[in-house]
Amino acid sequence: MISIRKLYKTYKGAAVPALNGIGFDVRKGEIFGLAGPDGSGKTTLFRILATLLEPDQGMILMQDMDVVREYRKIRKIIGYMPGRFSLYPDLSVSENLRFFATIHGTTPDKNFDIIRPIYESLEPFKHRPAGKLSGGMKQKLALCSALIHQPSVLLLDEPTTGVDPVSRKEFWDILEDLRVTGMTIMVSTPYMDEAARCDRIGLIRHGQIMALDTPHGIIQQFPKPLYSLKAPNIRKILPQIKDHKGVDSCYSFGNSLHITLREGYAPERIFGNHGEMCRTGFQWDQIQPTIEDCFIQLMHTHEN
Amino acid sequence: MKTEPIICVDKLSRRFGDFTAVDQISFSVERGEIFGFLGANGAGKTTAIRMLTGLLRPSAGEGKVAGFDIYQETESIKKNIGYMSQAFSLYTNLTVWENIEFFAGIYGMQFRDIHQKGKVLVQQLGMENMASSLVADIPMGWRQKLAFSVAIIHQPKLVFLDEPTGGVDPITRRQFWDLIYEATSSGITAFVTTHYMDEVEYFDRVSIMVDGRIAAMDSPSGLKDIYNVRSMDEVFYQVARNQSPLS
């Protein structure tokens, strides 16, 4: 559905490229997630996909159309929700919707079915100016506006950034409902836990893909056993554990530490009852990595 | 001897027209605590923080922040707290040094002190060779250290961190928490908001706002016990859901 090939983009005056040879395919009807921190190139890629920015090099084909040369046709088949609030704050909810429908040559009524489930919670506020809606409501209206012309590709740039966990979960439920209609959805997020809800994900950093697979596949690629360690006053002993010669990586995850060891070291030898670092109250287990563990591991190996 | 809490509010409220954004919240934060201030979007967190930082006059209730009255002494409050928000609140088109000067000036420091303190800060951070670089050109991890250091350059007793780690990579996010721990172990109190539920485990105590009220407040482990769940994610879900079935 979308083929991205060796895309490069460096902004004028910037020291480092925003996109550095990035390339991958997005399949029809899937939710493809792009997970990475601010400054990793997510927004630049979305802006190029949305025909708002041209790459320095490389190309993108969407439904076999060139995103740069055939931008007018592309604009008809995509729905784009930028990361920043993109609605007209002085227009009401229904006026915004009518505006976005009109510029796409349609009306809100014509395609109402597709937005109905999302619009229901907005209905009571339809006369309120968009600028006066709560964060979650704005997000829903922006999604409705991106969907109103029934696009076949939906581009969502960080739709859940700064949104509370409950509203985030609801938003992902909506995306899953949309996928059932056959729509191709590309979505970026800085929250690694959300990546687990995509069909496939790319982990992006410095304008490049570090890994691309299903969430399960990404987790399977984790190269070594991962251990979780719990102990009283764990923050106090964190530096000591980090400095231990057998410890390869050690990061805090809430009230536990996630640790990988160097070749030749077993956890018993370090944390066990007769281990070099044994403390009362130590509890360790081998655990299944999360997407966030995988991202950290990839950053760790890229840097060392 | 018990010292006076760094934040102490009683039945603090704020109405906008007939809408009550903050509805009689009462709580206190002890010195040196890392206090988590959570809530769904629109629950009233921002309004509450604006009152606590002296930016918005309450409609009712009482409160003291860093020893100053939230009605009468808002200017003193502003000078005695630090504030850092999402995206690090630095000017990316100013240099590292210019940012230090700018923020120290805003916090009311004297020119001579700024120069002295700024030099020490740049040294402590190991940023000597970056001092004249634009913030836009320095890596994320450094920006974050700088933003936090600048927010506490005037040595406040209390720092407000409003989603300080939003959009940050997972390693930098963890390094940021190391900074917060370092600061609080030297006596600074941190008042923090976040949407990352795993970070809640780093807090000494957490409050969760729902519809303008504080619906739950305890230590992370206390909350998990009360709601009989294993993660803070589930606690948040239960609190936010149960209290406002309409949203």
Interface residues (C-beta under 8 A of the other chain):
Chain A: A14 A15 G36 P37 D38 G39 S40 S134 G135 G136 E158 T161 G162 V163 D164 P165 V166 S167 R168 K169 P190 Y191 M192 R205 R235 L238 Y251 S252 F253 G254 N255 E292 F295 I296 M299 H300
Chain B: G39 A40 N41 G42 A43 Q86 A87 A136 D137 M140 E163 G166 G167 V168 D169 P170 I171 T172 R174 W177 D178 Y181 H195 Y196 M197 D198 E199 V200 E201 Y202 P220 S221 M232 D233 F236 Y237 A240 R241 S247
